């Protein structure tokens, strides 16, 4: 990316889990910015989302729900870190990935960000 003369919109599809496990990604974003505009897209885990949206009936489910909430919170924190470094972040489903990427690209072009 450092050899490109023009500004590029770089889309990164990844499974950002938390700040620590995504350290290498964050370091790469620092190299891309400010010249290029990275967008980090993650596909949310439907099972985790379902787990936090149902009422637990057993103590085991309470612990599982708590763990799922923590994973979701860490994922959201990692995506906020991407944004704080000047990148864009999307957490989408498999069904919305294509349309949301296109929407983001059009918004970036419209605002003259690349």
MMTF fields as JSON, N, C-alpha, C and O atoms, coordinates in Angstrom:
{
  "mmtfVersion": "1.0.0",
  "mmtfProducer": "UNKNOWN",
  "numBonds": 455,
  "numAtoms": 456,
  "numGroups": 114,
  "numChains": 1,
  "numModels": 1,
  "chainsPerModel": [1],
  "groupsPerChain": [114],
  "chainIdList": ["A"],
  "bondAtomList": [4, 2, 8, 6, 12, 10, 16, 14, 20, 18, 24, 22, 28, 26, 32, 30, 36, 34, 40, 38, 44, 42, 48, 46, 52, 50, 56, 54, 60, 58, 64, 62, 68, 66, 72, 70, 76, 74, 80, 78, 84, 82, 88, 86, 92, 90, 96, 94, 100, 98, 104, 102, 108, 106, 112, 110, 116, 114, 120, 118, 124, 122, 128, 126, 132, 130, 136, 134, 140, 138, 144, 142, 148, 146, 152, 150, 156, 154, 160, 158, 164, 162, 168, 166, 172, 170, 176, 174, 180, 178, 184, 182, 188, 186, 192, 190, 196, 194, 200, 198, 204, 202, 208, 206, 212, 210, 216, 214, 220, 218, 224, 222, 228, 226, 232, 230, 236, 234, 240, 238, 244, 242, 248, 246, 252, 250, 256, 254, 260, 258, 264, 262, 268, 266, 272, 270, 276, 274, 280, 278, 284, 282, 288, 286, 292, 290, 296, 294, 300, 298, 304, 302, 308, 306, 312, 310, 316, 314, 320, 318, 324, 322, 328, 326, 332, 330, 336, 334, 340, 338, 344, 342, 348, 346, 352, 350, 356, 354, 360, 358, 364, 362, 368, 366, 372, 370, 376, 374, 380, 378, 384, 382, 388, 386, 392, 390, 396, 394, 400, 398, 404, 402, 408, 406, 412, 410, 416, 414, 420, 418, 424, 422, 428, 426, 432, 430, 436, 434, 440, 438, 444, 442, 448, 446, 452, 450],
  "bondOrderList": [1, 1, 1, 1, 1, 1, 1, 1, 1, 1, 1, 1, 1, 1, 1, 1, 1, 1, 1, 1, 1, 1, 1, 1, 1, 1, 1, 1, 1, 1, 1, 1, 1, 1, 1, 1, 1, 1, 1, 1, 1, 1, 1, 1, 1, 1, 1, 1, 1, 1, 1, 1, 1, 1, 1, 1, 1, 1, 1, 1, 1, 1, 1, 1, 1, 1, 1, 1, 1, 1, 1, 1, 1, 1, 1, 1, 1, 1, 1, 1, 1, 1, 1, 1, 1, 1, 1, 1, 1, 1, 1, 1, 1, 1, 1, 1, 1, 1, 1, 1, 1, 1, 1, 1, 1, 1, 1, 1, 1, 1, 1, 1, 1],
  "groupList": [{"groupName": "UNK", "atomNameList": ["N", "CA", "C", "O"], "elementList": ["N", "C", "C", "O"], "formalChargeList": [0, 0, 0, 0], "bondAtomList": [1, 0, 2, 1, 3, 2], "bondOrderList": [1, 1, 2], "singleLetterCode": "X", "chemCompType": "L-PEPTIDE LINKING"}],
  "groupTypeList": [0, 0, 0, 0, 0, 0, 0, 0, 0, 0, 0, 0, 0, 0, 0, 0, 0, 0, 0, 0, 0, 0, 0, 0, 0, 0, 0, 0, 0, 0, 0, 0, 0, 0, 0, 0, 0, 0, 0, 0, 0, 0, 0, 0, 0, 0, 0, 0, 0, 0, 0, 0, 0, 0, 0, 0, 0, 0, 0, 0, 0, 0, 0, 0, 0, 0, 0, 0, 0, 0, 0, 0, 0, 0, 0, 0, 0, 0, 0, 0, 0, 0, 0, 0, 0, 0, 0, 0, 0, 0, 0, 0, 0, 0, 0, 0, 0, 0, 0, 0, 0, 0, 0, 0, 0, 0, 0, 0, 0, 0, 0, 0, 0, 0],
  "groupIdList": [1, 2, 3, 4, 5, 6, 7, 8, 9, 10, 11, 12, 13, 14, 15, 16, 17, 18, 19, 20, 21, 22, 23, 24, 25, 26, 27, 28, 29, 30, 31, 32, 33, 34, 35, 36, 37, 38, 39, 40, 41, 42, 43, 44, 45, 46, 47, 48, 49, 50, 51, 52, 53, 54, 55, 56, 57, 58, 59, 60, 61, 62, 63, 64, 65, 66, 67, 68, 69, 70, 71, 72, 73, 74, 75, 76, 77, 78, 79, 80, 81, 82, 83, 84, 85, 86, 87, 88, 89, 90, 91, 92, 93, 94, 95, 96, 97, 98, 99, 100, 101, 102, 103, 104, 105, 106, 107, 108, 109, 110, 111, 112, 113, 114],
  "secStructList": [7, 6, 6, 7, 1, 1, 7, 7, 3, 3, 3, 3, 3, 3, 7, 7, 7, 7, 6, 6, 6, 6, 2, 2, 2, 2, 2, 2, 2, 2, 2, 2, 6, 6, 6, 1, 3, 3, 3, 3, 3, 3, 3, 7, 7, 2, 2, 2, 2, 2, 2, 2, 2, 1, 7, 7, 7, 1, 2, 2, 2, 2, 2, 2, 2, 2, 2, 2, 2, 2, 2, 2, 2, 2, 2, 2, 2, 2, 2, 2, 2, 2, 2, 2, 6, 6, 7, 3, 3, 3, 3, 3, 7, 6, 6, 6, 2, 2, 2, 2, 2, 2, 2, 2, 2, 2, 2, 2, 2, 2, 6, 6, 7, 7],
  "xCoordList": [0.816, 0.0, 0.861, 0.412, 2.085, 2.925, 3.442, 3.9, 3.386, 3.856, 2.785, 3.085, 1.551, 0.468, 0.575, 0.828, 0.378, 0.437, -0.875, -0.88, -1.985, -3.295, -3.713, -3.185, -4.664, -5.254, -6.16, -6.907, -6.099, -6.884, -7.869, -7.624, -8.977, -9.977, -9.711, -10.002, -9.161, -8.721, -9.744, -9.965, -10.367, -11.358, -10.685, -10.063, -10.823, -10.231, -11.364, -12.072, -11.531, -12.52, -11.79, -10.822, -12.254, -11.542, -12.504, -13.675, -11.989, -12.746, -12.081, -11.371, -12.316, -11.781, -12.512, -13.737, -11.748, -12.359, -12.187, -13.147, -10.97, -10.707, -9.464, -8.795, -9.166, -8.019, -6.706, -5.856, -6.534, -5.263, -5.024, -3.937, -6.039, -5.84, -5.778, -5.331, -6.215, -6.185, -5.036, -5.056, -4.05, -2.924, -2.208, -1.863, -1.982, -1.296, -2.122, -1.578, -3.431, -4.313, -4.216, -4.122, -4.239, -4.16, -2.841, -2.819, -1.748, -0.454, -0.46, 0.123, -1.11, -1.216, -2.039, -1.728, -3.09, -3.918, -3.107, -3.268, -2.245, -1.403, -0.483, -0.162, -0.053, 0.783, -0.027, 0.486, -1.279, -2.129, -2.55, -2.568, -2.883, -3.316, -2.103, -1.07, -2.122, -3.28, -3.433, -4.418, -2.484, -2.543, -3.768, -4.437, -4.063, -5.164, -6.291, -6.098, -7.456, -8.613, -8.993, -9.575, -8.669, -9.05, -10.468, -10.913, -11.154, -12.449, -12.314, -11.997, -12.553, -12.492, -13.921, -14.74, -14.212, -15.55, -15.473, -14.649, -16.336, -16.425, -17.84, -18.801, -17.951, -19.27, -19.628, -18.971, -20.684, -21.109, -21.518, -21.961, -21.368, -21.698, -23.164, -23.538, -23.985, -25.419, -25.692, -26.621, -24.874, -25.087, -24.862, -25.606, -23.826, -23.575, -24.721, -25.193, -25.159, -26.26, -27.536, -28.277, -27.796, -28.981, -28.862, -29.843, -27.651, -27.424, -27.713, -28.26, -27.355, -27.574, -29.006, -29.429, -29.751, -31.111, -32.17, -33.348, -31.762, -32.727, -32.55, -31.464, -33.626, -33.588, -33.035, -33.562, -31.978, -31.404, -32.347, -32.982, -32.42, -33.291, -32.507, -33.036, -31.243, -30.399, -29.15, -28.791, -28.495, -27.291, -26.215, -25.485, -26.112, -25.13, -25.37, -24.422, -26.626, -26.98, -26.642, -26.314, -26.72, -26.347, -24.867, -24.487, -24.035, -22.594, -22.282, -21.444, -22.959, -22.749, -23.16, -22.474, -24.277, -24.743, -23.767, -23.494, -23.25, -22.277, -21.015, -20.48, -20.541, -19.353, -19.637, -18.788, -20.814, -21.183, -21.236, -20.77, -21.799, -21.852, -20.456, -20.212, -19.536, -18.161, -17.471, -16.76, -17.673, -17.071, -17.601, -16.834, -18.902, -19.504, -18.956, -18.643, -18.839, -18.299, -16.859, -16.499, -16.039, -14.647, -14.565, -13.72, -15.435, -15.467, -15.823, -15.196, -16.837, -17.237, -16.107, -15.887, -15.393, -14.258, -13.16, -12.57, -12.883, -11.857, -12.265, -11.427, -13.538, -14.002, -13.953, -13.655, -14.242, -14.118, -12.664, -12.383, -11.741, -10.321, -9.942, -9.181, -10.465, -10.235, -10.689, -9.973, -11.876, -12.414, -11.579, -11.39, -11.08, -10.275, -8.949, -8.335, -8.508, -7.277, -7.538, -6.624, -8.781, -9.113, -9.654, -9.888, -9.855, -10.436, -11.945, -12.521, -12.567, -14.0, -14.208, -13.356, -15.328, -15.588, -17.037, -17.95, -17.231, -18.567, -18.647, -17.72, -19.73, -20.024, -21.348, -22.392, -21.311, -22.468, -22.799, -22.064, -23.916, -24.275, -23.838, -23.478, -23.876, -23.506, -24.465, -24.06, -25.72, -26.706, -26.489, -26.785, -25.978, -25.845, -24.437, -24.208, -23.493, -22.106, -21.977, -21.438, -22.462, -22.338, -22.976, -22.31, -24.257, -24.904, -24.247, -24.138, -23.811, -23.188, -21.826, -21.465, -21.052, -19.769, -19.99, -19.294, -20.957, -21.258, -21.717, -21.282, -22.587, -23.073, -21.907, -21.851, -20.991, -19.828, -18.957, -18.509, -18.713, -17.891, -18.531, -17.85, -19.826, -20.506, -20.465, -20.289, -20.626, -20.567, -19.168, -19.025, -18.141, -16.751, -16.482, -15.867, -16.934, -16.734, -17.498, -16.975, -18.726, -19.559, -18.926, -19.008, -18.3, -17.679, -16.255, -15.605, -15.773, -14.429, -13.328, -12.278, -13.561, -12.588, -11.453, -10.417, -11.652, -10.585, -10.489, -9.656],
  "yCoordList": [-1.195, 0.0, 1.26, 2.306, 1.183, 2.376, 2.81, 3.944, 1.946, 2.286, 2.945, 3.432, 2.968, 3.559, 5.074, 5.684, 5.682, 7.141, 7.779, 8.844, 7.114, 7.641, 7.108, 6.117, 7.796, 7.363, 6.167, 6.189, 5.135, 3.925, 3.682, 4.046, 3.065, 2.606, 1.116, 0.316, 0.744, -0.627, -1.327, -0.918, -2.383, -3.141, -4.38, -5.16, -4.545, -5.677, -6.476, -5.975, -7.719, -8.612, -9.464, -10.151, -9.415, -10.111, -10.506, -10.124, -11.269, -11.638, -10.983, -11.639, -9.697, -8.968, -9.477, -9.406, -9.982, -10.505, -9.53, -9.22, -9.049, -8.092, -7.289, -7.563, -6.299, -5.422, -6.189, -5.928, -7.126, -7.85, -8.748, -8.738, -9.528, -10.457, -9.746, -10.327, -8.511, -7.769, -6.762, -5.829, -6.943, -6.009, -5.852, -4.736, -6.963, -6.898, -6.105, -5.332, -6.305, -5.543, -4.055, -3.231, -3.712, -2.311, -1.693, -0.558, -2.43, -1.925, -1.696, -0.726, -2.576, -2.409, -1.175, -0.465, -0.928, 0.255, 1.53, 2.501, 1.519, 2.698, 2.969, 4.123, 1.905, 2.077, 2.614, 3.389, 2.204, 2.649, 4.111, 4.863, 4.497, 5.863, 6.763, 6.272, 8.0, 8.743, 8.713, 9.23, 8.121, 8.152, 7.432, 7.948, 6.257, 5.449, 5.377, 5.694, 4.961, 4.853, 3.382, 2.792, 2.786, 1.391, 1.269, 2.09, 0.235, -0.135, -1.574, -2.47, -1.79, -3.13, -3.634, -3.03, -4.746, -5.336, -6.695, -7.539, -6.89, -8.175, -8.707, -7.942, -10.007, -10.639, -11.093, -11.954, -10.492, -10.794, -12.248, -12.891, -12.747, -14.131, -14.204, -13.706, -14.826, -14.916, -15.685, -15.359, -16.71, -17.499, -16.659, -16.77, -15.813, -14.934, -13.951, -13.734, -13.36, -12.397, -13.06, -12.464, -14.285, -15.007, -15.329, -15.277, -15.661, -16.032, -14.863, -15.066, -13.651, -12.511, -11.991, -11.224, -12.398, -11.88, -12.803, -12.448, -13.977, -14.88, -14.858, -14.596, -15.135, -15.144, -16.488, -17.542, -16.449, -17.708, -18.396, -17.75, -19.722, -20.486, -21.294, -21.655, -21.576, -22.346, -21.531, -20.613, -21.876, -21.144, -21.235, -20.27, -22.373, -22.548, -21.522, -20.954, -21.291, -20.327, -18.903, -18.069, -18.615, -17.29, -17.038, -15.962, -18.038, -17.898, -17.787, -16.981, -18.6, -18.528, -17.164, -16.591, -16.653, -15.349, -14.254, -13.334, -14.355, -13.372, -13.398, -12.346, -14.589, -14.715, -14.148, -13.469, -14.421, -13.902, -12.376, -11.728, -11.803, -10.344, -9.743, -8.69, -10.404, -9.913, -9.965, -9.03, -11.037, -11.152, -10.057, -9.427, -9.828, -8.776, -7.413, -6.589, -7.175, -5.898, -5.695, -4.604, -6.74, -6.632, -6.383, -5.615, -7.025, -6.828, -5.374, -4.744, -4.852, -3.46, -2.503, -1.507, -2.797, -1.955, -1.97, -0.931, -3.141, -3.247, -2.447, -1.79, -2.498, -1.73, -0.228, 0.556, 0.176, 1.597, 2.045, 3.184, 1.154, 1.471, 1.703, 2.621, 0.884, 1.08, 2.476, 3.191, 2.862, 4.183, 5.296, 6.344, 5.083, 6.124, 6.34, 7.4, 5.342, 5.462, 6.045, 6.138, 6.435, 7.055, 6.108, 6.509, 4.859, 3.892, 3.847, 4.498, 3.081, 2.845, 1.418, 0.56, 1.152, -0.183, -0.571, 0.239, -1.821, -2.377, -3.714, -4.52, -3.951, -5.263, -5.667, -5.106, -6.632, -6.946, -8.433, -9.23, -8.783, -10.19, -10.602, -9.762, -11.888, -12.348, -11.788, -11.532, -11.599, -11.072, -9.596, -9.147, -8.842, -7.397, -6.964, -5.78, -7.894, -7.539, -6.776, -5.67, -7.348, -6.705, -5.326, -4.354, -5.223, -3.91, -2.868, -1.704, -3.263, -2.306, -1.848, -0.682, -2.769, -2.37, -1.373, -0.361, -1.659, -0.748, 0.607, 1.65, 0.587, 1.828, 2.635, 3.854, 1.961, 2.644, 3.252, 4.392, 2.497, 2.995, 4.236, 5.233, 4.175, 5.32, 6.54, 7.663, 6.332, 7.438, 8.059, 9.281, 7.21, 7.679, 8.497, 9.561, 8.012, 8.734, 10.063, 11.093, 10.027, 11.23, 12.315, 13.501, 11.903, 12.86, 13.231, 14.028, 12.652, 12.972, 12.488, 13.12, 11.376, 10.86, 10.087, 9.835, 9.713, 9.056, 9.705, 9.307],
  "zCoordList": [0.0, 0.0, 0.0, -0.468, 0.513, 0.584, -0.783, -0.921, -1.802, -3.142, -3.999, -5.089, -3.533, -4.306, -4.298, -3.26, -5.479, -5.586, -5.132, -4.514, -5.448, -5.075, -3.705, -3.202, -3.143, -1.88, -2.18, -3.158, -1.356, -1.588, -0.446, 0.704, -0.797, 0.161, 0.345, -0.545, 1.495, 1.739, 2.631, 3.771, 2.108, 2.866, 3.442, 2.721, 4.748, 5.454, 6.089, 6.962, 5.644, 6.242, 7.272, 6.946, 8.505, 9.578, 10.681, 10.683, 11.602, 12.788, 13.991, 14.754, 14.154, 15.303, 16.539, 16.628, 17.474, 18.691, 19.843, 20.549, 20.034, 21.101, 20.746, 19.75, 21.57, 21.295, 21.263, 20.412, 22.179, 22.263, 21.058, 20.481, 20.674, 19.559, 18.217, 17.228, 18.171, 16.907, 16.867, 16.063, 17.718, 17.803, 16.457, 16.068, 15.743, 14.448, 13.432, 12.643, 13.462, 12.579, 12.896, 11.987, 14.167, 14.586, 14.131, 13.656, 14.272, 13.804, 12.292, 11.81, 11.552, 10.097, 9.741, 8.785, 10.515, 10.255, 10.453, 9.713, 11.445, 11.691, 10.504, 10.22, 9.804, 8.614, 7.434, 6.627, 7.337, 6.227, 6.374, 5.399, 7.588, 7.843, 7.946, 8.403, 7.578, 7.091, 5.568, 5.042, 4.858, 3.389, 2.833, 1.937, 3.352, 2.828, 3.856, 5.03, 3.402, 4.285, 4.445, 3.535, 5.593, 5.812, 6.369, 7.171, 5.928, 6.483, 6.967, 6.186, 8.24, 8.817, 8.954, 9.646, 8.288, 8.337, 9.02, 8.667, 9.993, 10.684, 10.539, 10.455, 10.51, 10.437, 11.845, 12.43, 12.367, 13.729, 13.888, 12.936, 15.079, 15.398, 15.817, 16.878, 14.982, 15.269, 16.56, 17.299, 16.828, 18.044, 19.298, 20.272, 19.262, 20.412, 20.6, 21.715, 19.494, 19.585, 20.088, 20.87, 19.646, 20.113, 21.6, 22.342, 22.016, 23.414, 24.357, 25.441, 23.958, 24.85, 24.777, 25.642, 23.761, 23.623, 24.231, 24.27, 24.702, 25.329, 26.842, 27.359, 27.522, 28.987, 29.472, 29.118, 30.279, 30.772, 31.762, 32.596, 31.645, 32.54, 33.564, 34.615, 33.255, 34.164, 34.48, 33.742, 35.583, 35.988, 34.914, 34.687, 34.258, 33.178, 32.072, 31.529, 31.744, 30.7, 31.12, 30.276, 32.417, 32.924, 32.654, 32.193, 32.945, 32.708, 31.217, 30.813, 30.4, 28.952, 28.41, 27.563, 28.9, 28.452, 28.868, 28.098, 30.072, 30.539, 29.68, 29.328, 29.345, 28.487, 27.097, 26.518, 26.566, 25.246, 25.261, 24.324, 26.318, 26.435, 26.486, 25.896, 27.187, 27.281, 25.919, 25.55, 25.177, 23.84, 22.927, 22.198, 22.965, 22.134, 22.537, 21.677, 23.836, 24.321, 23.847, 23.404, 23.938, 23.49, 21.986, 21.526, 21.229, 19.776, 19.456, 18.604, 20.149, 19.937, 20.305, 19.615, 21.384, 21.789, 20.738, 20.441, 20.173, 19.132, 17.896, 17.278, 17.535, 16.374, 16.652, 15.752, 17.881, 18.239, 18.159, 17.785, 18.508, 18.394, 16.934, 16.627, 16.043, 14.602, 14.201, 13.501, 14.645, 14.307, 14.928, 14.31, 16.134, 16.779, 16.054, 16.18, 15.3, 14.513, 13.127, 12.308, 12.865, 11.59, 10.545, 9.405, 10.915, 9.984, 10.127, 10.999, 9.272, 9.351, 9.825, 9.594, 10.484, 11.011, 10.77, 10.933, 10.381, 10.197, 10.912, 10.828, 11.604, 12.173, 11.547, 11.882, 10.646, 9.813, 9.868, 10.451, 9.251, 9.063, 7.658, 6.833, 7.405, 6.061, 5.014, 3.88, 5.378, 4.44, 4.128, 3.02, 5.09, 4.886, 4.499, 4.25, 4.442, 4.147, 2.832, 2.813, 1.738, 0.423, 0.373, 0.017, 0.724, 0.68, 1.586, 1.2, 2.778, 3.7, 3.195, 3.361, 2.57, 1.988, 0.859, 0.774, -0.005, -1.11, -0.58, -1.068, 0.409, 1.025, 1.609, 1.447, 2.279, 2.86, 1.778, 1.904, 0.715, -0.39, -1.017, -1.258, -1.278, -1.89, -0.973, -1.446, 0.329, 1.288, 1.31, 1.354, 1.278, 1.269, 0.012, 0.086, -1.138, -2.401, -2.388, -2.812, -1.903, -1.857, -0.989, -1.307, 0.101, 1.022, 0.627, 1.304, -0.469, -0.945, -0.024, 0.081, 0.641, 1.6, 0.927, 1.543, -0.341, -1.113, -2.48, -3.294]
}
